[in-house]
């Protein structure tokens, strides 16, 4: 008789050096401590995260398989092997919630197709936390990930997102590589309408957390925050 498949647990992690106990429920920590098999973006950071949780077995005895932007679709079935053998597996992203703007979604999709139970666990999502604190429309929103890097393409993308936001009353959410945050903020201030609302959410759940929503005109009239190398999200809502 074949083994009953294991359960695929989606384990949120901290968004920085914040102690896990401050942002993760004890139930999530307890599950992560008991697991032997993990699928992770980067084994080094996953080991550090799990070591802080004080797992029931040594870090050296845990099994880590990598799933990141370099993983091909042909490699995904092998990641299911422990699950199909009856072992529970935890998925850990580099930061935040697995499966949301994250390659873990491909494994989750495959798990569903193989009849494997998927259990999402509660933890910090920078996207949702920023939206909650922005004061912008939380009933209609879209997350776009990274905007184009090329200057003309980026300007065109911002103009299009603002127009879509005005048309649908939709909050547009996007991110940038931290060392390019200041540049992106400058382009937003140059391209968007004065009345458009812009929220900049930085260092979410960390000691230096700053979440501010202002019109473009107000942003231009005040000293700008220093965002270089600080994880940030940008949320935009155009006004009719």
N, C-alpha and C positions, 0 to 999 in steps of 0.2 A: 504494500500500500504506500503510495507516494507521501512524502512529508507535506503537512499543511504549510503553505507559504508563510514566511515571516512577515512582519509589519514594517513598512517604510515610514520612519519618523522624520519629520521636517523640523529640525532643531534651530531655532533662532539663536544668534550669538550677540554679544555686545557690539556696539558701534564704535568702540574705542577701548580705553583702559578702565572704563567704569566697572566696578565689581559686579559680577553676574547677579549677586543677590539683590542688587538695587533695581534691576530691570527684568529679571526672569523669575517666574513663579517657582516655588520649591518643587512642584510636581514636574516641571520641565527639567530642572536640575537633577532630580532623582532618576528620571528616565535616562538622561544622558550618561549618568554615572554607571548604569548597569550594562550598557551596550558594549559589544565587542567589535562590531563591524561599522565602519563609517565610509561614506562617500563625501569627499571634501574638495574644495577648490585648491587649497594649498595645505599639504600635510603639516608643514612646519607651524603655521599659525593655528591650525586645528588642534595640534598637540598642545600648544601653549594654552589655548582656551580650555581644553578638557582638563589639563593639569590643574588649572585654577579651580575646577569643580571638584577635585579630589575623587577621581573615579574609583570604583570598587576593585579594579585590577590595575596592574602597573601600566603605564603608558607604553612601555616596550612590548607588551603582550597584545595591544590593540591592533586591529587590521585597518589600514587606510588605503582607499582607492581614489585616484584623482579624477575629477570631472571639472573641466574648465573649458575655456575657449579653444583649446588645442585638441580636445577630445572629439574624435570622429563618431559619426552615427553608428559605424560598424563596431565600435568598442563598447557601446552602451549595453548590449545584452549580457556581456561578461560581468557587468556591475550588478546584475540581478542574481548572479549565481548563489550568494549566501542566502538571499531571500527565498529562492526556489528550493533551497536545501533546508528551509525551516528556521533560518536565523533572522532575528530582527536587525535592521540597519538604520543608522542615523545619517541624515544629510546635513552638512554644515557648509554655509556660504562663507565668503571672506568677511562680510559684515551684514548683519540684519537677517532678513527672512529668506530661506531657500525658496526657489521657484518664482520669486518676484524680481524681475530684471536680473535674472540669474540663470546659468545653464542647468541648474537642477531641475528646471521644468521639463526638460527632455527626458530625464530619468523618471520623473513622476508620470509623464504621459505613457511611457513604456510599462511602468508598473501597473497602471490601470488596464492596459491591454492584456496583461498577463494575470489579471484577477488578484493582484496583490493589494492588500489594504494600505491606504495612505492616511497618515494621521498628522495634520498640521498642529504644531505646538505654539503656544502663546509667547510672544516676545516682541522686541522693538522693531518696527518697520519705519525707517526714516521717511519714506514717502507718506505714509498715513499720519505719522506724528507731525510732519511739516504741514500737511493739509489741515489737520485738526487745529493747529495753532495759528494758521494764516488768517482766518476770518473770511476766506474766499469761498466760492461755491463748492460745498462738499457733496452736493447731490449730482453734479455733472462735472466730471473731471477726466483728464487723460494724462498718462505718463508717457513721455517720449524718449526717455533715456538721454543719450548724448546728442547734441546738435552738431551739424557739420562743422568741420574745422576750417575749411577754406572760407576766406572772408566774405566773398560774394554769396556763396551758398548759405552761410550762416545768417547774413542779413536777410536774405530771401526767406529763410525758414522762420525767422522771428516775425517778419511782417505777416507771413501766412498764418502762424500760430495766433497772433494778435487778432487778425481778421476772423479766424475761426472762433476764437474766444468771444468776440463781440457778437457774432452771428448766433452762437448757441448758448451764450451765457455760461461758457465752459472754462473751468480753471485748467490752465496748461502747466504741466509740471515737467521739469527737465533738470539734468545735472551736468557737471563738467569735471574734467580732471582737475583736482584741487589747485595745481600750479597755474591753471588758466582761468581761475574764477574771476580775478580782477578784470581780465580782458573781456570776459563774457558780460560782466556787469556793465562795463563801459559801452559795449555794443547795444545792450538792452536800453540803456539810458539815451543813446543816440537815435535809436530806431523807433521806439515806441511812443505812442501819443502821450501828452502830458497827463491826461486823466486816467490812463491805464494804471491799475493797481499791480504792484510788484512786491512779493514777499521773498525775502532772502532768509533762509533757515540754515544756520551754521552750527557745527559741533553739537548736534542733537544728542541729548542725554549725557554730554560731557560737562565738566566744570565751566568751560567757557561758552556754553550754549547762548546763542543770540538768534532770536526770531523776530523779524520786524517787517511789517506791511505798511507801505506808503505808496502814494501816487508817484509816477515818474517825475512830476514836477517837484514834489517834496524831496525825493531822493537827490535831485540835482541841486537843491537849495541847501543841503546839509553835508557835513563831512561824510565821506563814504567809509564803510567798514573795511578793514584789512582782511581780505579773504584768502590770501596766498597760502597754499598748502593746508587749508582748513576745509574738511568735508562740508559741502554746502548743497542745498537744493534751491531752485528758483521756481517760483509759482507766479503765474501771470494771469490777470483777469481784465480783459478790456471792457470798457463801459460804453453803453449805447448812448 
